[in-house]
Amino acid sequence: ELVALAILAALASADFQTAGIIAFFLLLTIIIETRTASGAQRSIEELIKLTPNTARRLDGDQEIEVQVTDLAIGDRIRVRPGENFPVDARIVAGESTVNQASITGESLPVDKGVGSDVFAGTQNLTGLVDLEVTKVGEDTTLGKVKDMILQAEASRTPVVRIIDRYAGYYTPVVLMLACVTWGVTGDISRVITLMVIACPCALGLATPTAIMVGTGLGAKHGILIRSGEILEVTHSVDTVVLDKTGTVTKGEPAVTEVCPAGGTAEGLLTIAAAVESVSQHPLAAAIVQAAQEKNL
């Protein structure tokens, strides 16, 4: 507000150069804030990529390809091995192993059968399954994760709330001082200077920008910060408790040692990799990767 008034005052006094300079730096800060706040948007785009745009809806024995947005609760769909689940659903036929790392952080897949629930964005690894849709759109687990990221970005920290509380008193006081300055000096340039230097742009922009960057970078690295207030008090944390594998690890299994009962380790790894080369299971991929690294 104060900067806008300063620009108007400069224009009123025909000091167009000063008005242009003030407006330029104001726009520059907005551009910087927009670019630094794009982390949350990028993380949401990555989440969206996890869900396919189309699904195979079952109409009797026929498969009809439809847009995911056209699915309704109670519809039956079919998902083949290697595909991602488009919505939250419950398995009604078939069984498979599911990679749920994108939702739960579990590094190993989970076996699923009739009656098991699956989440949108997770990957069907081994079996063909028919499912009944239980949640669609924003109600899916992945949709709620996206909402949490947006809420964290928009949340106001204690510092920002303090600024907002006193802003209603601060601006009138500065305007009164500007009037006094105008009355004493009669110099409009001094009034403009007072308005510009009185505007706490650094504090007003730096705090929300830091929160946006922090939550955005966290989401990019798989860390979901549920509110800006939590991010602000994290500096006082002295103990971190982790409840599952994959939280601070890569979340991907790897072969660390081969212990054959007979023969050589290279021979065993070669045979194991040959057998597992056609599987999409994460353990199979780890064995194949280990063999490739040894040029077997």
C-alpha atoms as one frame of an Amber mdcrd trajectory, in Angstrom:
protein
   0.000   0.000   0.000   2.741   2.441   0.950   4.701   1.690  -2.214   1.566
   2.170  -4.318   0.942   5.529  -2.643   4.555   6.491  -3.258   4.141   5.728
  -6.965   0.952   7.809  -7.112   2.675  10.681  -5.318   5.584  10.553  -7.773
   3.188  10.558 -10.726   1.211  13.449  -9.244   4.400  15.486  -8.974   5.377
  14.574 -12.572   8.451  12.713 -11.264   8.022   9.878 -13.761  11.573   8.555
 -13.368  11.094   7.939  -9.652   7.683   6.329 -10.238   9.192   4.023 -12.879
  12.083   2.964 -10.647   9.780   2.178  -7.695   7.399   0.210  -9.922  10.302
  -1.695 -11.488  11.651  -2.922  -8.164   8.148  -3.782  -6.944   7.543  -5.927
 -10.040  10.989  -7.494  -9.633  10.174  -8.666  -6.102   6.861 -10.133  -7.326
   8.652 -12.049 -10.096  11.244 -13.410  -7.644   8.507 -14.505  -5.232   6.574
 -16.220  -8.033   9.624 -18.136  -9.244  10.724 -19.236  -5.782   7.193 -20.323
  -4.875   6.930 -22.648  -7.868   8.344 -25.605  -5.905   4.927 -26.631  -4.611
   3.458 -26.386  -8.105   6.229 -28.605  -9.508   5.671 -31.196  -6.792   1.939
 -31.251  -7.591   2.740 -31.752 -11.273   4.879 -34.740 -10.322   1.967 -36.164
  -8.334  -0.380 -35.724 -11.290   2.021 -37.690 -13.499   1.531 -40.714 -11.233
  -2.090 -41.160 -12.279  -3.059 -42.180 -15.840  -5.525 -40.076 -17.824  -7.604
 -43.058 -18.957  -8.938 -46.249 -17.403 -10.517 -49.495 -18.611 -14.094 -49.594
 -17.323 -15.779 -52.989 -17.373 -19.179 -53.253 -18.988 -20.036 -56.907 -18.567
 -17.137 -58.746 -20.175 -16.145 -55.784 -22.335 -13.411 -53.249 -21.560 -14.257
 -49.660 -22.477 -11.501 -47.059 -22.332 -12.782 -43.906 -20.619 -11.332 -40.764
 -19.124 -10.514 -41.091 -15.426 -12.677 -38.025 -14.775 -15.684 -39.988 -16.097
 -15.331 -42.732 -13.471 -17.850 -42.868 -10.640 -17.871 -44.650  -7.286 -19.021
 -48.224  -7.813 -17.669 -48.544 -11.371 -15.590 -51.617 -12.126 -12.230 -51.172
 -13.817  -9.382 -53.419 -14.926  -5.685 -52.699 -14.387  -2.933 -54.711 -16.046
   0.586 -55.432 -14.705   2.934 -52.468 -15.019   0.136 -49.884 -14.963  -0.646
 -47.325 -12.272  -3.990 -47.328 -10.517  -6.056 -44.336 -11.715  -8.245 -44.022
  -8.581  -8.625 -45.453  -5.092 -10.367 -48.825  -5.441 -10.976 -52.254  -3.895
  -9.906 -55.469  -5.619 -12.866 -57.695  -6.568 -11.014 -60.239  -8.730  -7.381
 -61.295  -9.102  -4.316 -60.746  -6.977  -1.071 -58.857  -7.424   1.819 -57.111
  -5.724   1.602 -53.322  -5.558   4.353 -50.734  -5.267   2.952 -48.177  -2.803
   6.153 -46.176  -2.316   4.603 -43.005  -3.766   2.017 -42.965  -0.956   3.397
 -44.885   2.022   7.167 -44.751   1.430   7.407 -48.544   1.753  10.414 -49.754
  -0.225   9.015 -53.252  -0.838   5.750 -54.010  -2.663   2.688 -55.265  -0.825
   0.693 -58.364  -1.774  -2.937 -57.537  -2.583  -5.912 -59.853  -3.084  -9.702
 -59.754  -3.206 -10.976 -57.201  -0.685  -7.688 -55.253  -0.517  -7.685 -51.495
  -1.086  -5.319 -49.795  -3.533  -4.425 -46.116  -3.899  -4.398 -43.851  -6.932
  -0.878 -43.339  -8.262   0.493 -46.654  -6.942   1.771 -49.266  -9.395   0.329
 -52.708 -10.149   3.359 -54.950 -10.598   2.554 -58.591 -11.242  -1.102 -59.514
 -11.776  -4.229 -58.521 -13.702  -6.859 -57.240 -11.267 -10.463 -56.080 -11.476
 -11.448 -53.364  -9.042 -14.432 -51.465  -7.748 -13.902 -47.703  -7.561 -14.173
 -46.373  -3.990 -12.886 -42.802  -4.326 -12.390 -40.444  -7.268 -10.841 -37.041
  -7.925  -9.891 -34.936  -4.928 -11.207 -37.579  -2.512  -8.444 -40.057  -3.426
  -5.426 -40.425  -1.169  -3.233 -38.770  -3.809  -5.734 -35.932  -4.143  -5.572
 -35.321  -0.392  -1.776 -35.225  -0.552  -2.042 -32.520  -3.226  -4.444 -30.533
  -1.030  -2.071 -30.813   1.918   0.768 -29.373  -0.180  -1.406 -26.419  -1.227
  -2.565 -25.841   2.362   1.024 -25.876   3.588   1.977 -23.308   0.959  -0.951
 -21.054   1.870  -0.663 -21.404   5.656   0.405 -18.359   7.627   3.186 -18.601
  10.179   3.198 -16.854  13.580   5.556 -14.182  12.214   3.272 -13.407   9.276
   0.234 -13.270  11.575   2.025 -10.736  13.783   2.829  -8.624  10.727  -0.808
  -8.728   9.592  -2.019  -7.779  13.063   0.078  -4.610  13.290  -0.167  -3.627
   9.619  -3.546  -1.989  10.300  -1.885   0.414  12.754   1.407   0.834  10.933
   0.091   2.237   7.652  -1.992   5.095   9.187   0.980   6.112  11.366   3.265
   6.319   8.315   0.656   8.351   6.426   0.438  10.765   9.357   4.235  11.131
   9.335   4.124  11.709   5.589   1.590  14.498   6.080   3.781  16.061   8.776
   6.804  15.827   6.470   4.850  17.477   3.646   3.658  20.226   5.961   7.130
  20.947   7.380   9.257  20.665   4.226   6.828  21.036   1.336   9.089  18.645
  -0.573   7.185  15.800  -2.263  10.397  13.828  -2.846  10.930  13.590   0.900
   7.359  12.281   1.301   7.979   9.663  -1.389  11.226   8.630   0.286   9.489
   8.263   3.641   6.773   6.019   2.160   9.255   3.802   0.354  11.632   3.300
   3.265   8.722   2.771   5.684   7.378  -0.154   3.650   8.653  -3.394   5.299
   8.994  -5.163   1.938  11.913  -7.306   3.051   9.984  -8.780   5.985   6.682
  -8.958   4.162   8.109 -10.782   1.146  10.919 -12.766   2.724   8.805 -14.656
   5.256   6.103 -16.059   2.931   8.704 -16.653   0.223  10.846 -18.669   2.627
   7.814 -20.743   3.653   6.869 -21.378   0.024  10.396 -22.363  -0.928  10.739
 -24.608   2.118   7.485 -26.479   1.578   8.120 -26.708  -2.167  11.613 -28.127
  -1.787  10.381 -30.512   0.880   7.656 -31.841  -1.407  10.159 -32.155  -4.241
  12.295 -34.431  -2.056   9.361 -36.441  -0.735   8.979 -34.547   2.560   5.436
 -33.310   3.147   5.400 -30.286   5.491   1.804 -29.904   6.609   1.932 -26.204
   7.550   4.224 -23.211   7.515   4.049 -23.022  11.302   5.585 -26.496  11.565
   8.391 -25.438   9.240   9.076 -22.365  11.360   9.463 -24.277  14.637  11.559
 -27.082  13.118  14.761 -25.269  14.134  14.052 -26.280  17.750  13.738 -30.011
  16.980  16.393 -32.098  18.742  15.005 -35.618  18.147  13.578 -37.200  14.991
  11.678 -40.500  15.213  11.319 -42.558  12.011   8.663 -45.241  11.764   9.398
 -47.130   8.551  11.974 -48.123   5.987  12.260 -45.766   3.054  11.904 -42.560
   5.060  15.583 -41.625   4.942  16.766 -44.295   2.512  16.416 -44.372  -1.259
  13.369 -46.589  -0.934  14.762 -49.024  -3.480  16.276 -52.425  -2.523  19.823
 -53.205  -3.676  22.040 -56.276  -3.578  24.784 -55.800  -1.000  26.213 -59.327
  -0.815  25.868 -62.664  -2.621  26.452 -65.799  -0.507  26.200 -68.997  -2.619
  25.832 -72.392  -0.939  28.052 -73.766  -3.687  29.844 -72.450  -6.761  30.750
 -68.800  -7.255  28.907 -65.632  -6.366  29.116 -64.492 -10.002  27.553 -67.728
 -11.206  24.679 -67.495  -8.742  24.068 -63.831  -9.569  24.089 -64.579 -13.307
  21.462 -67.316 -12.949  19.321 -65.232 -10.580  19.433 -62.214 -12.899  18.472
 -64.379 -15.895  15.412 -65.664 -14.033  14.407 -62.237 -12.697  15.000 -60.266
 -15.916  11.351 -60.610 -17.000   9.892 -59.574 -13.626   8.834 -56.075 -12.552
   9.247 -56.809  -8.851  11.611 -54.347  -7.086  13.715 -57.214  -5.697  14.024
 -58.629  -9.218  15.127 -55.231 -10.505  17.761 -55.029  -7.753  19.193 -58.425
  -8.732  19.293 -57.524 -12.433  20.907 -54.162 -11.622  23.611 -55.878  -9.545
  24.388 -58.273 -12.414  24.580 -55.413 -14.929  26.972 -53.479 -12.711  29.295
 -56.513 -12.726  28.857 -56.948 -16.513  27.468 -60.460 -16.037
